[in-house]
Amino acid sequence: MLKSIKEIFRYPTVIIGISIILGLAILSVYAVTSIPYSKAISLWRASEEDWYKNPKNAGPVWINWFRKDKLPETIDIRSADPAAVRTVKETTKGKVLTIILPINYTYDDFADDMSLYFQSTFTEKAPFVGLTWIAPDGKETRLGSFSIDTKYTYRIDQDQKVTRKLNNLVATKGLFLPNGDDETSYPLKGGYKLKIEAITFDKLSDVSTELVVYGKLAGWAGTDHLRRDLGVALLWGTPIALLFGLLAAVGTSLSQLIIAGISAWFGGWVDTLLQRITEVNLVLPFLPILIMIGTFYSRSIFVILSAVIIFSIFGQGIKTFRAVFLQVKESPYIEAAKTYGATDMRVIMQYMVPRLIPMLIPQFIVLVPSFVFLEASLAILGLGDPTLPTWGKIIQDSLSQGALYQGWYYWVLEPSFFLMITGLAFSFVGYALDRVFNPRLRGQ
Amino acid sequence: MIEEITYDGTPTISKPKTQSVALKTLIRVTKYTAVRLLTMITTVVVSLYITILIANMGGYVDTIRIAQIREDVNSKMAGNPALRSLTIEQRASMSQTQIQSRIHALGLDRPFAIRSFNFLKNAITLNLGRAFNMVSNSGANSVRTIILERLPPTLVLFGASDIILFFIALVFALGLSRKYGSILDKIAVALTPLSSAPGWFYGIFIILIFASVLKILPFGGMVDSPPPSSIFLYILSLLKHMILPVMAYTLSSIFLSIFSWRTFFLIYSSEDYVEMAKAKGLSSHAIQNNYILRPTLPTIITSFALLVIGSWIGAPIFETIFNWPGLGRALFQAVGLFDTPVIIGETVIFSYLLAITVFILDLVYALVDPRVKVGG
């Protein structure tokens, strides 16, 4: 046994495979501990409060490492931040608040969108605000002026008056172009300021605000069409994929082993029946039946997992195991067990099944990727568990949003990368184990 | 029956001396075929019955049938001018009694155990009812028409892919088995883990490279839109659209096939009779064709059968990725529209496809395996 283990580590692919599996396991533990299950699910349901600070369809930030002209990241500044200057002047009726938000813009491309989020408290009449944009070269542009409710969102890019003022350019472009020059395709770098003057109509009234200049890059994984951080799903997809793959593979191969043992040991009609079931199972359309179960009954991952195991048990594995069991059955130690009166179940479970464990392990490891991919396939067909964030769901979203046509490649490639390394890692280890434990070709 | 070795090195089964031996072979092959056919029919019937049981666990088949009867009766009554004079209540009660009597006539009020055999009969005869939302190109909503219309594209795509895969893998496997241990062989073995990803997964990458980035091949679909009018251009357009899916399918299966078939070849080329043939100084061509390829083929065909079955089962997702207007994508659309009759009909037709595939490959097996012909 020790010798076999030493031999396994002679394969470089095994070391790569085991490192990847360990890495994925650590990632799973990190995902589960850093984002609790309930939080992951609520984050993935994409409510406004969770993700309003993220741009839509933004790439991952590391894209900038490979670019000369840097794409903008999201700039988020609140009136409560120390960098913001806030002055208050009391008037007879209320206050005049002046808030200056500094924005340091150092990117080579224009932002994706700009929004200003207001919150205010007042007793009778809502505060009134006026906005002025000050570029680094001193050019001032008046933006909208309006009264704000307790909660108010001003989407600067969608203000037609501002767009008209900026020679029909949206604010994210027009406000950042160098003075008097709308031909340049690069924004002016430097410190911009947004001056917010608010007039309140009672002394207790207050206004706070937050400016979000949405970038074209966000987070280590980017975002999707609902502003969700893909990192959440990539992280949480790991434990789900591993759990689904491992449970399905272990469940399938162990059941196969036991059923093959029973089939070989009893022979006769039991054997014939089990062989017939295997034949019927061969022509049962596995994926369409799973689709049927997913559409008619439940898309819960545990229902699907159980169905997957049930329909995979009577596969080819049973035939292979049975053939070996038929040889094992004739071994002298089985004869001995029979002589001292071991029961049938004892012989199968204690004497025959353990004998095939070395054969089982590589087979089960090789099976893992197929189940991981199966889970992704079901998600792409729209039959993934509705609440869980998984790799397959990201691919489904990206394909249905036309990521391949739009050039949002990161959206497709990131989950694919995780699927690929998971698949490769388990196959690397599985195939190497198979060669060590079942040396059919040794000595050739 | 004794094997003779002739001087050109090919082992031949002793020539049938009389007509009766040929007749015996024919009878044996026919009997084998008949037995396989009978087994296959039984298997399909059982598999269809299981499908019905699964579909009806929530009473879905019943719901479909009753909804269809209701629609039928109501539309007939609405179109009947003789009933115009009746009041709404009279008409409602009339339709109600008609619906009830038809439900009774069809046995829908009988226990499921009996009804399930009715459903089985309908499934076997492809009497699959009417779709809720989906329609065929001609506008019909019969599930059978919808499915039969989608069958040819699926057969063309997977037929071509499987044949291409079979020959590429066979040639490479045979070549590598003769160069066991060479660098090429080692590379092929090292690439085997790539087969752990399914075809649709490679499809995404291939679409990304050839359609999104290089823009030289279409993203998906079967022919250009609008379809070319001349047959020649139509075929050309079809071939252009087939390149990417065939490539994706081949990529996903080729490495494992080459590896396992190569292993089969190696096992058979270490047999004693191959050593014997080598010792006699036969040409390597003769050894390869008559001593290695021939006995390995049955094993390879079994392995190929499993591959083809896997490709049918993966069709729903593969065709969805490539927007291929076949059976698989119809199933995907049916899921999206919650079109229960189509989903069940698709499951039935896939059952048939799998069974026919197994049966055909069984026949090929009989042709290449001498044991079937001579009775071994």
Interface residues (C-beta under 8 A of the other chain):
Chain A: T13 E279 V280 L282 V283 L284 P285 F286 L287 P288 I289 I291 M292 I293 G294 T295 F296 Y297 Q316 V366 P369 S370 F373 A376 S377 I380 L381 G382 L383 I395 L399 L404 Y405 G407 Y409 V412 L413 S416 L419 M420 G423 L424 F426 S427 F428 Y431 R440 L441 Q444
Chain B: T39 M40 T43 V44 V46 S47 I50 T51 I54 A55 M57 G58 Y60 Y180 A190 T192 P193 L194 S195 S196 A197 P198 W200 F201 I204 F205 I207 L208 A211 S212 F219 T263 L266 I267 S270 L306 I309 W312 I313 G314 A315 P316 I317 T320 I321 L331 F332 V335 G336 F338 T340 I343 I344 E346 T347 F350 S351 L353 L354 A355 V358
